[in-house]
Amino acid sequence: MKIEVVTTLPELFEPFTKFGIVGRAIQNGKVDFSVLNLRNYTHDAHRTTDDYSYGTGVGMVMKPEPVFEMLDNYLSRHSRPWVVYTSPQGEVFDQRKAIELSKHKDLMFICGRYEGMDERIMTIVDEELSIGDFVVSGGETVAMVFIEAVARVIPGVVGKYESVEDDSFYNDLLDYGHYTRPSEYRGMTVPEILRSGDHAKIGKYLLKDALRRTMFKRPDLFLKHELSVEEKAALIDLFMEMHKKC
Ligand code: SAH
C-alpha cells in the first residue's frame, strides 16, 4: 500500500522510516512511503505555510494554498488517495480504524501545526482522525502512531500474523500476559502450563488469561464483543476458578 505524509517538518520522519516494523515494511516493499513537504508548494522567499488567524488574530493558521497545490500536483501523477487530517476534533482512532485504513490502496495523512489548518482544506479531507482527547502541537507524531498501527496489520509486515491477531483490541479483547526466559527470576516463575508444550492446554490458558485481563482492566470492551462458543466456555471455567478461590 502507498502512504504519504503531508508536513512542514519532513525531517521528523527520517528515523521513523528507517527502524522497526515500519522501516522493515518500507524496505521490503509492503509500504511505499513518501513525505510531501508543504514548503515545496509555496511561492515566497520564506516558503511560508502559515499566516495570522482571521477574526481574533490569536495564533497562526496553516495556509490553504500549499495543501491544495500539493494535492493537485499529487493527482496529476497518481489516483486519489484516502485523505486523513490528523485533528483533535476527529473520530478517536482505534484498532478497528487501523484495520479499516489498512484496506486502502493509498493513504495520505495531513499534519497540522499551530492552531491547525485553514477550514477550507476540509473540502479535500475524507476523514478527520484524533489520537485522543488532548492536544499536541503537531500532527506528525500522531501520523506516526497511526502509520505504525496500520502497518502492523498489513499481512506480511509482522513476521507471524497470529501475533497481530492476539494483540489487544484486535478482537475487542486485551492480549494475554507474555513471558520470556529465564523461567525463574528472583523467585518469580513462568506459569507451569506455558512450559508444558501442550498446545491445546496452552491455547485455553492464554484465552482465559486474555478474558481475565479484559474483565478486570477494560470490562467496557465486552459491550462490543460477541463471545464465541470457545470464549464462553473459557469464561465459565474462569468463573468456576474464581468461585473456588472465594
Ligand atoms: N486549535 C486546534 C488544535 C491545533 S493543534 C484545536 O483545538 O482543535 C495543531 C495540530 O496538531 C492539529 O492541526 C493536528 O494536526 C495536530 N493535533 C493536535 N492534537 C491532536 C489530536 N488529539 N489528534 C490528532 N491530531 C492532533
Residues whose N, C-alpha, C, O or C-beta is under 5 A from the ligand:
A	BS01	SAH	T86 S87 P88 I110 C111 G112 R113 Y114 E115 G116 M117 L129 S130 I131 G132 F134 V135 V136 S137 G138 G139 V142
